[in-house]
Amino acid sequence: MQVLINSIKQSIQLSHEAEEYLKSIAVERVVPKGTIFFREGDNVRNIYYIIDGCLRSFCTDNKGKEHTLQFGVKHWWISDYIAVHTNEMATLTLQSLTESTLIEFDAKKLNGILTLFPEYEPFQRNLLERHIVSLHKRILNQLQLTAAERYDLFLTQYPDIEQYARNYHIASYLGITQESLSRVRVEKTR
């Protein structure tokens, strides 16, 4: 928990009371590889801060093909934000790709901090802004970059991910087939 508190304190001043509130609503968990936190169609009540490990969120199309939306790594937040913020059922499945250490928050209680401790608002706003920017960049990259360029960018953003993620996870994140991913890797070694 102190890792997260220190991270927050790097961007805002956090009162002792706000820090204690965060600690009171947090649950630190160590989960094994393969843990499913929720599936498409479930109620989603939690948001996760990753202390260590790797998670992925994905959806499944009507043909059964998985599409990876996000990988979550050390010091990242992850959940199904559509479900959390609109009270809808999950549109994603969240799974651990490695044994992972997380801090779990009830989303309503975490959002309640904004009313109780307004000093937390700039931190929360910054998180949301970074999340929106990240998603917009991801959409633009899918539309504008070649598969090889997307793969290079992926390796920059997730330098150690290939040791955790399977090829079909990476290919689905990049929006290409596993065969195309293999071709891109071969071209890189030439």
N, CA, C and O of each residue as an XYZ file, in Angstrom:
760
protein
N       0.830     -1.199      0.000
C       0.000      0.000      0.000
C       0.870      1.256      0.000
O       0.516      2.274     -0.595
N       1.998      1.164      0.669
C       2.850      2.348      0.739
C       3.392      2.734     -0.630
O       3.652      3.910     -0.883
N       3.566      1.751     -1.520
C       4.015      2.039     -2.885
C       3.013      2.975     -3.566
O       3.409      3.954     -4.200
N       1.733      2.680     -3.439
C       0.701      3.516     -4.036
C       0.649      4.890     -3.375
O       0.563      5.904     -4.068
N       0.699      4.937     -2.061
C       0.678      6.218     -1.335
C       1.838      7.094     -1.801
O       1.656      8.282     -2.066
N       3.027      6.509     -1.900
C       4.192      7.271     -2.362
C       3.992      7.782     -3.788
O       4.389      8.902     -4.111
N       3.378      6.963     -4.636
C       3.102      7.377     -6.010
C       2.141      8.571     -6.039
O       2.349      9.528     -6.784
N       1.112      8.503     -5.237
C       0.147      9.608     -5.167
C       0.818     10.869     -4.652
O       0.582     11.960     -5.172
N       1.652     10.724     -3.638
C       2.314     11.885     -3.025
C       3.332     12.545     -3.958
O       3.748     13.678     -3.717
N       3.730     11.848     -5.014
C       4.616     12.475     -5.991
C       3.886     13.528     -6.812
O       4.518     14.424     -7.372
N       2.551     13.428     -6.891
C       1.814     14.399     -7.698
C       0.938     15.350     -6.896
O       0.623     16.440     -7.374
N       0.545     14.971     -5.706
C      -0.291     15.868     -4.883
C       0.110     15.745     -3.426
O       0.757     14.780     -3.018
N      -0.290     16.747     -2.648
C      -0.143     16.639     -1.202
C      -1.355     15.879     -0.686
O      -2.496     16.241     -0.972
N      -1.103     14.844      0.061
C      -2.162     13.989      0.568
C      -2.174     14.098      2.086
O      -1.174     13.811      2.745
N      -3.288     14.506      2.624
C      -3.382     14.638      4.084
C      -3.292     13.267      4.739
O      -3.550     12.238      4.115
N      -2.921     13.281      6.009
C      -2.846     12.037      6.764
C      -4.215     11.348      6.777
O      -4.295     10.124      6.675
N      -5.290     12.134      6.903
C      -6.646     11.584      6.935
C      -7.007     10.912      5.603
O      -7.609      9.838      5.591
N      -6.639     11.544      4.488
C      -6.904     10.957      3.174
C      -6.101      9.675      2.997
O      -6.599      8.690      2.451
N      -4.863      9.697      3.458
C      -4.019      8.503      3.381
C      -4.637      7.361      4.187
O      -4.673      6.219      3.728
N      -5.114      7.669      5.365
C      -5.746      6.644      6.209
C      -7.034      6.128      5.575
O      -7.340      4.939      5.659
N      -7.790      7.030      4.936
C      -9.012      6.595      4.249
C      -8.664      5.619      3.124
O      -9.294      4.570      2.992
N      -7.662      5.966      2.317
C      -7.244      5.066      1.231
C      -6.851      3.697      1.786
O      -7.238      2.662      1.244
N      -6.095      3.704      2.848
C      -5.675      2.434      3.459
C      -6.883      1.641      3.949
O      -6.900      0.413      3.873
N      -7.903      2.357      4.458
C      -9.064      1.666      5.024
C      -9.946      1.009      3.961
O     -10.675      0.064      4.262
N      -9.887      1.499      2.727
C     -10.735      0.930      1.670
C      -9.956      0.029      0.716
O     -10.510     -0.475     -0.261
N      -8.668     -0.173      1.004
C      -7.804     -0.965      0.130
C      -7.639     -2.378      0.666
O      -7.589     -2.604      1.874
N      -7.558     -3.318     -0.261
C      -7.255     -4.707      0.077
C      -6.092     -5.133     -0.802
O      -6.200     -5.141     -2.028
N      -4.980     -5.487     -0.172
C      -3.841     -5.981     -0.948
C      -4.034     -7.471     -1.181
O      -4.330     -8.228     -0.256
N      -3.860     -7.877     -2.431
C      -4.069     -9.278     -2.817
C      -2.901     -9.772     -3.647
O      -2.338     -9.035     -4.457
N      -2.552    -11.010     -3.439
C      -1.630    -11.713     -4.326
C      -2.474    -12.777     -5.006
O      -3.074    -13.627     -4.347
N      -2.514    -12.721     -6.328
C      -3.357    -13.663     -7.078
C      -2.485    -14.515     -7.987
O      -1.481    -14.039     -8.516
N      -2.868    -15.769     -8.168
C      -2.081    -16.636     -9.060
C      -2.318    -16.309    -10.533
O      -3.312    -15.685    -10.906
N      -1.391    -16.742    -11.334
C      -1.529    -16.645    -12.799
C      -2.851    -17.297    -13.212
O      -3.217    -18.359    -12.707
N      -3.551    -16.649    -14.129
C      -4.795    -17.207    -14.656
C      -6.048    -16.782    -13.898
O      -7.153    -17.181    -14.263
N      -5.892    -15.981    -12.851
C      -7.059    -15.524    -12.089
C      -7.958    -14.667    -12.972
O      -7.491    -13.739    -13.632
N      -9.239    -14.982    -12.980
C     -10.236    -14.165    -13.673
C     -10.914    -13.304    -12.608
O     -11.495    -13.830    -11.659
N     -10.840    -11.993    -12.766
C     -11.434    -11.065    -11.800
C     -12.911    -10.854    -12.094
O     -13.736    -10.796    -11.182
N     -13.228    -10.743    -13.356
C     -14.616    -10.666    -13.816
C     -14.632    -11.018    -15.286
O     -13.617    -10.951    -15.979
N     -15.812    -11.394    -15.741
C     -16.014    -11.756    -17.151
C     -17.045    -10.820    -17.767
O     -17.801    -10.148    -17.066
N     -17.056    -10.794    -19.091
C     -18.077    -10.025    -19.799
C     -19.451    -10.441    -19.270
O     -19.745    -11.630    -19.153
N     -20.282     -9.457    -18.955
C     -21.619     -9.726    -18.443
C     -21.721     -9.723    -16.924
O     -22.829     -9.739    -16.389
N     -20.586     -9.702    -16.210
C     -20.600     -9.649    -14.750
C     -20.800     -8.216    -14.263
O     -20.609     -7.258    -15.013
N     -21.187     -8.086    -12.998
C     -21.141     -6.789    -12.331
C     -19.687     -6.510    -11.978
O     -18.963     -7.409    -11.550
N     -19.265     -5.275    -12.155
C     -17.887     -4.896    -11.820
C     -17.953     -3.846    -10.721
O     -18.565     -2.790    -10.878
N     -17.319     -4.158     -9.627
C     -17.354     -3.243     -8.483
C     -15.975     -2.727     -8.102
O     -15.864     -1.808     -7.290
N     -14.923     -3.305     -8.676
C     -13.576     -2.998     -8.198
C     -12.676     -2.408     -9.273
O     -12.847     -2.623    -10.473
N     -11.703     -1.650     -8.768
C     -10.624     -1.087     -9.571
C      -9.336     -1.603     -8.936
O      -9.246     -1.724     -7.714
N      -8.341     -1.905     -9.769
C      -7.117     -2.519     -9.275
C      -5.903     -1.658     -9.606
O      -5.777     -1.127    -10.710
N      -5.015     -1.534     -8.625
C      -3.713     -0.908     -8.816
C      -2.691     -2.040     -8.768
O      -2.670     -2.817     -7.813
N      -1.853     -2.135     -9.780
C      -0.918     -3.246     -9.898
C       0.410     -2.872     -9.248
O       1.089     -1.942     -9.682
N       0.762     -3.603     -8.214
C       2.062     -3.402     -7.565
C       3.130     -4.188     -8.321
O       4.239     -3.704     -8.545
N       2.768     -5.413     -8.710
C       3.695     -6.244     -9.455
C       2.895     -7.279    -10.236
O       1.857     -7.753     -9.774
N       3.381     -7.621    -11.408
C       2.712     -8.629    -12.218
C       2.189     -8.057    -13.518
O       2.543     -6.947    -13.915
N       1.337     -8.834    -14.180
C       0.791     -8.439    -15.473
C      -0.635     -8.964    -15.600
O      -0.898    -10.143    -15.362
N      -1.551     -8.076    -15.977
C      -2.941     -8.432    -16.228
C      -3.285     -8.025    -17.651
O      -2.579     -7.230    -18.272
N      -4.370     -8.576    -18.155
C      -4.868     -8.116    -19.453
C      -6.378     -8.048    -19.392
O      -7.035     -8.866    -18.749
N      -6.913     -7.042    -20.085
C      -8.360     -6.952    -20.258
C      -8.652     -7.230    -21.722
O      -7.933     -6.778    -22.613
N      -9.732     -7.988    -21.955
C     -10.053     -8.364    -23.328
C     -11.554     -8.573    -23.469
O     -12.267     -8.782    -22.488
N     -12.010     -8.512    -24.707
C     -13.393     -8.836    -25.034
C     -13.377     -9.971    -26.051
O     -12.356    -10.254    -26.677
N     -14.515    -10.602    -26.195
C     -14.647    -11.703    -27.141
C     -15.736    -11.345    -28.137
O     -16.840    -10.970    -27.743
N     -15.432    -11.457    -29.434
C     -16.441    -11.111    -30.439
C     -17.439    -12.259    -30.612
O     -17.306    -13.307    -29.981
N     -18.432    -12.052    -31.469
C     -19.493    -13.055    -31.624
C     -19.019    -14.339    -32.310
O     -19.772    -15.309    -32.394
N     -17.780    -14.350    -32.799
C     -17.209    -15.567    -33.376
C     -16.287    -16.279    -32.386
O     -15.686    -17.301    -32.717
N     -16.177    -15.732    -31.164
C     -15.346    -16.353    -30.136
C     -13.899    -15.904    -30.132
O     -13.090    -16.437    -29.372
N     -13.556    -14.926    -30.972
C     -12.181    -14.446    -31.039
C     -11.952    -13.393    -29.952
O     -12.760    -12.482    -29.771
N     -10.833    -13.537    -29.231
C     -10.484    -12.581    -28.184
C      -9.752    -11.379    -28.766
O      -8.944    -11.507    -29.685
N     -10.054    -10.208    -28.211
C      -9.405     -8.953    -28.601
C      -8.881     -8.290    -27.330
O      -9.665     -7.853    -26.488
N      -7.561     -8.215    -27.191
C      -6.952     -7.620    -26.008
C      -7.021     -6.110    -26.111
O      -6.513     -5.516    -27.062
N      -7.651     -5.498    -25.127
C      -7.761     -4.038    -25.082
C      -6.555     -3.429    -24.389
O      -6.007     -2.427    -24.848
N      -6.142     -4.036    -23.280
C      -5.094     -3.425    -22.471
C      -4.309     -4.494    -21.735
O      -4.852     -5.516    -21.315
N      -3.027     -4.235    -21.589
C      -2.195     -4.968    -20.646
C      -1.977     -4.038    -19.469
O      -1.745     -2.844    -19.655
N      -2.047     -4.564    -18.276
C      -1.775     -3.783    -17.082
C      -0.507     -4.307    -16.440
O      -0.388     -5.499    -16.159
N       0.439     -3.409    -16.211
C       1.716     -3.785    -15.620
C       1.970     -2.929    -14.381
O       1.133     -2.122    -13.978
N       3.119     -3.125    -13.802
C       3.501     -2.471    -12.548
C       3.161     -0.973    -12.547
O       3.521     -0.238    -13.467
N       2.466     -0.546    -11.501
C       2.078      0.848    -11.250
C       0.966      1.347    -12.171
O       0.790      2.557    -12.314
N       0.221      0.449    -12.794
C      -0.905      0.835    -13.627
C      -2.200      0.509    -12.900
O      -2.240     -0.359    -12.028
N      -3.257      1.220    -13.275
C      -4.610      0.969    -12.796
C      -5.349      0.210    -13.891
O      -5.102      0.433    -15.077
N      -6.251     -0.680    -13.503
C      -7.003     -1.425    -14.507
C      -8.357     -1.850    -13.948
O      -8.496     -2.155    -12.764
N      -9.336     -1.859    -14.822
C     -10.684     -2.343    -14.529
C     -11.463     -2.303    -15.833
O     -10.886     -2.100    -16.902
N     -12.764     -2.494    -15.745
C     -13.656     -2.236    -16.878
C     -14.329     -0.915    -16.549
O     -15.342     -0.880    -15.851
N     -13.763      0.163    -17.052
C     -14.226      1.497    -16.674
C     -15.615      1.817    -17.215
O     -16.332      2.629    -16.631
N     -16.001      1.194    -18.313
C     -17.373      1.384    -18.799
C     -18.345      0.860    -17.752
O     -19.295      1.549    -17.380
N     -18.110     -0.342    -17.283
C     -18.995     -0.945    -16.286
C     -18.965     -0.170    -14.971
O     -20.011      0.058    -14.364
N     -17.789      0.230    -14.533
C     -17.647      0.934    -13.259
C     -18.360      2.281    -13.284
O     -19.051      2.640    -12.331
N     -18.193      3.021    -14.371
C     -18.698      4.397    -14.396
C     -20.111      4.540    -14.954
O     -20.715      5.605    -14.829
N     -20.645      3.488    -15.568
C     -22.008      3.605    -16.116
C     -22.981      2.628    -15.467
O     -24.162      2.593    -15.814
N     -22.478      1.835    -14.521
C     -23.325      0.849    -13.844
C     -23.876     -0.199    -14.800
O     -24.924     -0.787    -14.535
N     -23.185     -0.438    -15.904
C     -23.572     -1.474    -16.850
C     -22.815     -2.755    -16.523
O     -21.902     -2.754    -15.698
N     -23.193     -3.826    -17.164
C     -22.478     -5.089    -16.995
C     -21.126     -4.988    -17.713
O     -20.944     -4.167    -18.612
N     -20.200     -5.827    -17.301
C     -18.850     -5.807    -17.865
C     -18.877     -6.021    -19.370
O     -19.610     -6.868    -19.881
N     -18.071     -5.244    -20.066
C     -17.862     -5.418    -21.494
C     -16.557     -6.171    -21.751
O     -16.267     -6.572    -22.878
N     -15.776     -6.355    -20.679
C     -14.458     -6.963    -20.767
C     -14.324     -8.113    -19.781
O     -15.132     -8.271    -18.865
N     -13.297     -8.901    -19.989
C     -12.844     -9.896    -19.017
C     -11.469     -9.442    -18.552
O     -10.649     -8.997    -19.356
N     -11.220     -9.555    -17.246
C      -9.918     -9.181    -16.686
C      -9.254    -10.428    -16.121
O      -9.839    -11.147    -15.311
N      -8.011    -10.674    -16.564
C      -7.294    -11.900    -16.214
C      -5.847    -11.579    -15.870
O      -5.237    -10.699    -16.477
N      -5.296    -12.306    -14.880
C      -3.871    -12.163    -14.559
C      -3.057    -13.092    -15.459
O      -3.379    -14.272    -15.600
N      -2.005    -12.552    -16.064
C      -1.116    -13.356    -16.905
C       0.061    -13.900    -16.110
O       0.759    -14.808    -16.560
N       0.276    -13.340    -14.925
C       1.336    -13.797    -14.031
C       0.776    -13.778    -12.618
O      -0.294    -13.220    -12.376
N       1.496    -14.385    -11.691
C       1.158    -14.121    -10.295
C       1.317    -12.621    -10.108
O       2.319    -12.044    -10.532
N       0.350    -11.993     -9.485
C       0.338    -10.540     -9.411
C      -0.009    -10.072     -8.001
O      -0.819    -10.682     -7.304
N       0.622     -8.981     -7.607
C       0.302     -8.321     -6.347
C      -0.460     -7.053     -6.687
O       0.020     -6.211     -7.446
N      -1.650     -6.925     -6.118
C      -2.559     -5.834     -6.461
C      -3.093     -5.161     -5.213
O      -3.093     -5.727     -4.120
N      -3.544     -3.944     -5.411
C      -4.365     -3.295     -4.402
C      -5.739     -3.154     -5.022
O      -5.899     -2.558     -6.087
N      -6.723     -3.707     -4.346
C      -8.106     -3.722     -4.839
C      -8.909     -2.664     -4.092
O      -8.849     -2.559     -2.867
N      -9.663     -1.885     -4.863
C     -10.530     -0.854     -4.287
C     -11.955     -1.070     -4.759
O     -12.189     -1.383     -5.926
N     -12.898     -0.904     -3.860
C     -14.297     -0.794     -4.251
C     -14.419      0.542     -4.988
O     -14.079      1.587     -4.433
N     -14.894      0.516     -6.216
C     -14.914      1.712     -7.061
C     -15.725      2.846     -6.436
O     -15.309      4.003     -6.496
N     -16.870      2.533     -5.840
C     -17.694      3.588     -5.233
C     -16.978      4.239     -4.064
O     -17.029      5.458     -3.904
N     -16.315      3.439     -3.251
C     -15.578      3.998     -2.113
C     -14.392      4.825     -2.589
O     -14.095      5.879     -2.026
N     -13.711      4.342     -3.632
C     -12.580      5.094     -4.156
C     -13.048      6.425     -4.735
O     -12.405      7.452     -4.518
N     -14.155      6.419     -5.468
C     -14.687      7.673     -6.002
C     -15.201      8.581     -4.892
O     -15.227      9.802     -5.047
N     -15.610      7.985     -3.772
C     -16.072      8.766     -2.632
C     -14.997      9.638     -2.010
O     -15.299     10.600     -1.304
N     -13.748      9.303     -2.271
C     -12.649     10.100     -1.725
C     -12.700     11.541     -2.236
O     -12.240     12.466     -1.566
N     -13.266     11.716     -3.427
C     -13.323     13.060     -4.014
C     -14.195     13.993     -3.188
O     -13.895     15.182     -3.080
N     -15.265     13.476     -2.607
C     -16.136     14.276     -1.766
C     -15.511     14.497     -0.390
O     -15.547     15.599      0.158
N     -14.947     13.440      0.146
C     -14.376     13.521      1.494
C     -13.064     14.307      1.539
O     -12.800     15.039      2.493
N     -12.253     14.145      0.500
C     -10.917     14.759      0.481
C     -10.676     15.388     -0.889
O     -10.069     14.762     -1.759
N     -11.145     16.618     -1.087
C     -11.025     17.268     -2.405
C      -9.591     17.371     -2.917
O      -9.383     17.509     -4.123
N      -8.596     17.306     -2.029
C      -7.203     17.398     -2.491
C      -6.818     16.232     -3.394
O      -5.818     16.306     -4.109
N      -7.603     15.156     -3.369
C      -7.334     13.987     -4.192
C      -7.784     14.196     -5.644
O      -7.329     13.489     -6.542
N      -8.658     15.145     -5.867
C      -9.258     15.366     -7.191
C      -8.232     15.576     -8.302
O      -8.386     14.977     -9.366
N      -7.182     16.403     -8.113
C      -6.208     16.553     -9.216
C      -5.526     15.234     -9.596
O      -5.237     15.005    -10.771
N      -5.272     14.381     -8.625
C      -4.667     13.084     -8.919
C      -5.622     12.239     -9.752
O      -5.224     11.649    -10.757
N      -6.879     12.182     -9.334
C      -7.882     11.396    -10.057
C      -8.098     11.944    -11.472
O      -8.181     11.180    -12.433
N      -8.187     13.251    -11.588
C      -8.373     13.871    -12.897
C      -7.196     13.548    -13.818
O      -7.384     13.243    -14.996
N      -5.977     13.620    -13.267
C      -4.794     13.308    -14.060
C      -4.811     11.858    -14.537
O      -4.439     11.576    -15.676
N      -5.242     10.935    -13.668
C      -5.357      9.533    -14.078
C      -6.333      9.374    -15.236
O      -6.042      8.692    -16.218
N      -7.490     10.009    -15.111
C      -8.501      9.909    -16.171
C      -8.018     10.538    -17.468
O      -8.254      9.996    -18.548
N      -7.342     11.678    -17.370
C      -6.814     12.331    -18.568
C      -5.783     11.440    -19.257
O      -5.806     11.287    -20.478
N      -4.884     10.854    -18.475
C      -3.871      9.964    -19.058
C      -4.519      8.749    -19.696
O      -4.071      8.276    -20.741
N      -5.571      8.243    -19.071
C      -6.275      7.079    -19.620
C      -6.934      7.433    -20.963
O      -6.853      6.659    -21.917
N      -7.569      8.574    -21.032
C      -8.217      9.014    -22.276
C      -7.179      9.231    -23.368
O      -7.377      8.798    -24.503
N      -6.078      9.894    -23.041
C      -5.020     10.134    -24.016
C      -4.466      8.805    -24.525
O      -4.249      8.632    -25.724
N      -4.241      7.878    -23.613
C      -3.717      6.563    -23.991
C      -4.659      5.846    -24.954
O      -4.214      5.276    -25.950
N      -5.962      5.872    -24.661
C      -6.924      5.218    -25.545
C      -6.997      5.898    -26.908
O      -7.091      5.221    -27.932
N      -6.954      7.226    -26.930
C      -6.988      7.942    -28.213
C      -5.753      7.614    -29.047
O      -5.849      7.393    -30.254
N      -4.600      7.585    -28.395
C      -3.371      7.223    -29.127
C      -3.476      5.808    -29.672
O      -3.066      5.530    -30.798
N      -4.028      4.923    -28.862
C      -4.163      3.530    -29.308
C      -5.058      3.438    -30.533
O      -4.739      2.711    -31.474
N      -6.169      4.160    -30.541
C      -7.076      4.172    -31.700
C      -6.363      4.736    -32.926
O      -6.421      4.148    -34.006
N      -5.696      5.870    -32.759
C      -4.982      6.484    -33.886
C      -3.881      5.567    -34.412
O      -3.697      5.447    -35.623
N      -3.152      4.922    -33.506
C      -2.099      4.001    -33.935
C      -2.670      2.843    -34.742
O      -2.074      2.426    -35.734
N      -3.821      2.320    -34.324
C      -4.460      1.232    -35.067
C      -4.849      1.689    -36.475
O      -4.791      0.907    -37.424
N      -5.242      2.943    -36.602
C      -5.691      3.464    -37.891
C      -4.538      3.913    -38.788
O      -4.640      3.822    -40.012
N      -3.442      4.398    -38.194
C      -2.413      5.056    -38.984
C      -1.110      4.287    -39.155
O      -0.388      4.520    -40.125
N      -0.792      3.382    -38.243
C       0.505      2.718    -38.277
C       0.417      1.343    -38.927
O      -0.621      0.682    -38.895
N       1.524      0.938    -39.510
C       1.607     -0.420    -40.047
C       1.706     -1.398    -38.884
O       1.924     -0.994    -37.741
N       1.549     -2.669    -39.174
C       1.676     -3.707    -38.146
C       3.070     -3.671    -37.512
O       3.205     -3.815    -36.297
N       4.087     -3.482    -38.325
C       5.458     -3.431    -37.805
C       5.652     -2.215    -36.893
O       6.296     -2.314    -35.849
N       5.098     -1.084    -37.289
C       5.208      0.118    -36.457
C       4.451     -0.053    -35.137
O       4.917      0.383    -34.084
N       3.283     -0.690    -35.203
C       2.514     -0.946    -33.972
C       3.280     -1.895    -33.059
O       3.273     -1.725    -31.840
N       3.930     -2.880    -33.634
C       4.714     -3.833    -32.847
C       5.895     -3.131    -32.170
O       6.160     -3.367    -30.992
N       6.604     -2.274    -32.903
C       7.720     -1.514    -32.316
C       7.238     -0.661    -31.152
O       7.871     -0.619    -30.097
N       6.122      0.011    -31.350
C       5.556      0.847    -30.290
C       5.142     -0.006    -29.087
O       5.354      0.378    -27.937
N       4.559     -1.151    -29.367
C       4.166     -2.092    -28.313
C       5.373     -2.493    -27.473
O       5.300     -2.497    -26.244
N       6.484     -2.830    -28.129
C       7.692     -3.231    -27.408
C       8.256     -2.094    -26.570
O       8.842     -2.330    -25.514
N       8.081     -0.865    -27.035
C       8.519      0.291    -26.258
C       7.638      0.484    -25.029
O       8.136      0.746    -23.934
N       6.329      0.352    -25.216
C       5.392      0.550    -24.112
C       5.428     -0.591    -23.104
O       5.259     -0.368    -21.905
N       5.646     -1.796    -23.576
C       5.629     -2.993    -22.726
C       6.917     -3.799    -22.957
O       6.863     -4.878    -23.548
N       8.055     -3.302    -22.508
C       9.327     -3.944    -22.863
C       9.485     -5.390    -22.397
O      10.202     -6.156    -23.040
N       8.845     -5.784    -21.311
C       9.029     -7.143    -20.790
C       7.824     -8.044    -21.031
O       7.807     -9.187    -20.574
N       6.832     -7.552    -21.732
C       5.550     -8.264    -21.825
C       5.659     -9.600    -22.543
O       4.896    -10.520    -22.248
N       6.588     -9.724    -23.475
C       6.654    -10.964    -24.259
C       6.982    -12.186    -23.406
O       6.714    -13.316    -23.813
N       7.559    -11.968    -22.230
C       7.827    -13.108    -21.360
C       6.580    -13.572    -20.614
O       6.569    -14.673    -20.065
N       5.520    -12.745    -20.583
C       4.282    -13.086    -19.876
C       3.132    -13.421    -20.818
O       2.373    -14.360    -20.580
N       3.013    -12.652    -21.877
C       1.854    -12.766    -22.762
C       2.093    -13.807    -23.844
O       3.210    -13.970    -24.336
N       1.049    -14.490    -24.197
C       1.136    -15.448    -25.303
C       1.058    -14.698    -26.623
O       0.615    -13.551    -26.673
N       1.491    -15.355    -27.685
C       1.486    -14.711    -29.003
C       0.097    -14.237    -29.405
O      -0.041    -13.161    -29.986
N      -0.942    -15.026    -29.103
C      -2.279    -14.598    -29.515
C      -2.760    -13.393    -28.710
O      -3.585    -12.622    -29.201
N      -2.257    -13.209    -27.469
C      -2.583    -11.996    -26.706
C      -1.993    -10.771    -27.408
O      -2.666     -9.758    -27.600
N      -0.728    -10.891    -27.782
C      -0.024     -9.769    -28.420
C      -0.633     -9.476    -29.782
O      -0.890     -8.318    -30.111
N      -0.864    -10.511    -30.573
C      -1.454    -10.310    -31.902
C      -2.822     -9.648    -31.786
O      -3.142     -8.749    -32.564
N      -3.630    -10.082    -30.825
C      -4.968     -9.497    -30.692
C      -4.885     -8.047    -30.234
O      -5.717     -7.230    -30.628
N      -3.904     -7.717    -29.417
C      -3.700     -6.324    -29.004
C      -3.328     -5.459    -30.209
O      -3.795     -4.328    -30.349
N      -2.481     -6.013    -31.069
C      -2.017     -5.268    -32.245
C      -3.043     -5.245    -33.374
O      -2.909     -4.475    -34.325
N      -4.063     -6.085    -33.267
C      -5.083     -6.137    -34.315
C      -4.623     -6.903    -35.541
O      -5.043     -6.602    -36.659
N      -3.759     -7.896    -35.337
C      -3.249     -8.702    -36.444
C      -3.375    -10.189    -36.080
O      -3.675    -10.531    -34.936
N      -3.145    -11.050    -37.048
C      -3.172    -12.492    -36.793
C      -1.829    -12.921    -36.194
O      -0.849    -12.177    -36.240
N      -1.802    -14.110    -35.642
C      -0.540    -14.646    -35.115
C       0.473    -14.847    -36.236
O       1.676    -14.680    -36.035
N      -0.019    -15.203    -37.404
C       0.871    -15.388    -38.546
C       1.521    -14.061    -38.942
O       2.713    -14.010    -39.247
N       0.722    -12.985    -38.934
C       1.278    -11.662    -39.249
C       2.301    -11.244    -38.198
O       3.329    -10.653    -38.529
N       2.024    -11.547    -36.945
C       2.980    -11.239    -35.880
C       4.292    -11.976    -36.122
O       5.366    -11.398    -35.955
N       4.215    -13.228    -36.508
C       5.431    -14.005    -36.811
C       6.205    -13.375    -37.957
O       7.431    -13.278    -37.903
N       5.489    -12.943    -39.003
C       6.153    -12.296    -40.149
C       6.842    -11.001    -39.717
O       7.971    -10.736    -40.128
N       6.174    -10.199    -38.897
C       6.767     -8.945    -38.425
C       8.040     -9.233    -37.643
O       9.043     -8.539    -37.812
N       8.005    -10.247    -36.793
C       9.197    -10.597    -35.997
C      10.326    -11.073    -36.885
O      11.483    -10.723    -36.653
N      10.010    -11.874    -37.908
C      11.039    -12.359    -38.830
C      11.673    -11.183    -39.567
O      12.896    -11.123    -39.699
N      10.852    -10.246    -40.050
C      11.367     -9.076    -40.759
C      12.284     -8.245    -39.882
O      13.229     -7.632    -40.377
N      12.016     -8.219    -38.585
C      12.839     -7.434    -37.664
C      14.218     -8.049    -37.474
O      15.174     -7.345    -37.149
N      14.324     -9.366    -37.677
C      15.610    -10.024    -37.473
C      16.488     -9.983    -38.727
O      17.658    -10.361    -38.676
N      15.942     -9.536    -39.828
C      16.717     -9.477    -41.080
C      17.643     -8.302    -41.084
O      18.371     -8.093    -42.054
